[in-house]
Amino acid sequence: MNEFQRHCLKAHNKYRRQHGVLPLTWSPALAAGAEKRAENLATAETQEHCGRRDFGENLFSTKGEPVDGEKIVDVWYGEVRDYSFESPAFDARCGRFTQMIWAGTRELGVAR
């Protein structure tokens, strides 16, 4: 696991603790898949989701200077402002936030 990946995992688990859900563990297999996916998206210059249902996918892109993993996770978590805790349900405005704190999620793999 590289520094970028360590920061992503640490940030995810920080936010998961705030919502009372178990921490994620690192998955080398998910990270390898994420790396292939990131390379394909960068080559195609798109941010289309893969559409698979067997795992979740949060995307982030930027041009210019690289952004560290913790900052990316902070951006995704920022969607908490659009989540209704009184009426919990999927909402596209906060899908990355809910993906991060989904209680059933146990593993994380990221790449850039």
C-alpha positions as CSV (number, residue, x, y, z in Angstrom):
1,M,0.0,0.0,0.0
2,N,1.4,3.4,-1.0
3,E,1.1,6.7,0.9
4,F,-1.9,7.9,-1.2
5,Q,-3.7,4.6,-0.4
6,R,-2.9,4.8,3.3
7,H,-4.3,8.3,3.5
8,C,-7.5,7.2,1.7
9,L,-8.0,4.3,4.1
10,K,-7.3,6.4,7.2
11,A,-9.7,9.1,6.1
12,H,-12.4,6.6,5.3
13,N,-12.1,5.0,8.7
14,K,-12.1,8.3,10.4
15,Y,-15.5,9.2,8.9
16,R,-16.8,5.6,9.5
17,R,-16.0,5.9,13.2
18,Q,-18.1,9.1,13.3
19,H,-21.1,7.1,12.1
20,G,-20.5,4.1,14.3
21,V,-19.6,1.6,11.6
22,L,-16.7,-0.8,11.5
23,P,-13.4,0.2,9.9
24,L,-12.5,-0.9,6.5
25,T,-9.6,-3.3,5.8
26,W,-7.3,-2.9,2.8
27,S,-7.9,-5.1,-0.2
28,P,-5.0,-5.6,-2.6
29,A,-7.3,-7.2,-5.1
30,L,-9.7,-4.2,-5.1
31,A,-6.7,-1.9,-5.4
32,A,-5.4,-3.8,-8.5
33,G,-8.8,-3.5,-10.1
34,A,-9.1,0.2,-9.2
35,E,-5.7,0.8,-10.8
36,K,-6.7,-0.8,-14.1
37,R,-10.0,1.2,-13.9
38,A,-8.2,4.5,-13.2
39,E,-5.8,3.9,-16.2
40,N,-8.8,3.2,-18.5
41,L,-10.7,6.3,-17.4
42,A,-7.6,8.5,-17.7
43,T,-7.0,7.2,-21.3
44,A,-10.6,7.7,-22.3
45,E,-10.8,11.0,-20.4
46,T,-14.1,10.2,-18.9
47,Q,-15.7,9.6,-15.5
48,E,-18.3,7.0,-16.5
49,H,-19.1,4.6,-13.7
50,C,-18.5,0.9,-14.6
51,G,-22.1,-0.1,-13.8
52,R,-21.2,-3.2,-11.9
53,R,-23.4,-4.2,-8.9
54,D,-20.9,-6.4,-7.0
55,F,-18.9,-3.4,-5.6
56,G,-19.2,0.3,-5.2
57,E,-17.2,2.9,-7.0
58,N,-16.4,6.5,-6.2
59,L,-14.6,8.6,-8.8
60,F,-12.6,11.8,-8.6
61,S,-10.8,13.7,-11.3
62,T,-8.7,16.8,-11.3
63,K,-6.3,18.5,-13.7
64,G,-3.1,20.1,-12.6
65,E,-1.4,19.3,-9.3
66,P,-2.3,15.9,-7.8
67,V,-4.7,15.9,-4.8
68,D,-3.8,13.8,-1.8
69,G,-6.0,10.9,-0.7
70,E,-7.3,12.5,2.4
71,K,-8.5,15.6,0.5
72,I,-10.4,13.4,-2.0
73,V,-12.2,11.5,0.8
74,D,-13.0,14.9,2.4
75,V,-14.7,16.0,-0.8
76,W,-16.8,12.8,-1.0
77,Y,-17.7,13.1,2.7
78,G,-18.8,16.7,2.1
79,E,-22.0,15.3,0.5
80,V,-23.2,14.6,4.0
81,R,-24.8,18.0,3.8
82,D,-27.3,16.6,1.3
83,Y,-28.1,13.4,3.2
84,S,-31.4,13.1,5.1
85,F,-30.8,11.3,8.3
86,E,-34.5,11.7,9.2
87,S,-35.5,9.9,6.0
88,P,-32.5,7.7,4.9
89,A,-32.6,6.6,1.3
90,F,-30.4,6.7,-1.8
91,D,-30.0,10.2,-3.3
92,A,-27.6,10.8,-6.2
93,R,-26.5,14.1,-4.5
94,C,-24.9,12.1,-1.7
95,G,-24.1,8.7,-3.2
96,R,-20.3,9.0,-2.6
97,F,-21.0,9.8,1.1
98,T,-23.3,6.9,1.6
99,Q,-20.8,4.6,-0.2
100,M,-18.2,5.6,2.3
101,I,-20.2,4.9,5.4
102,W,-22.2,1.9,4.1
103,A,-22.2,-0.5,7.1
104,G,-22.0,-3.6,5.0
105,T,-18.8,-2.5,3.3
106,R,-15.8,-4.2,4.8
107,E,-12.9,-3.6,2.3
108,L,-11.3,-0.7,0.4
109,G,-9.1,-0.6,-2.6
110,V,-8.1,2.7,-4.3
111,A,-5.8,3.9,-7.1
112,R,-5.0,6.9,-9.1
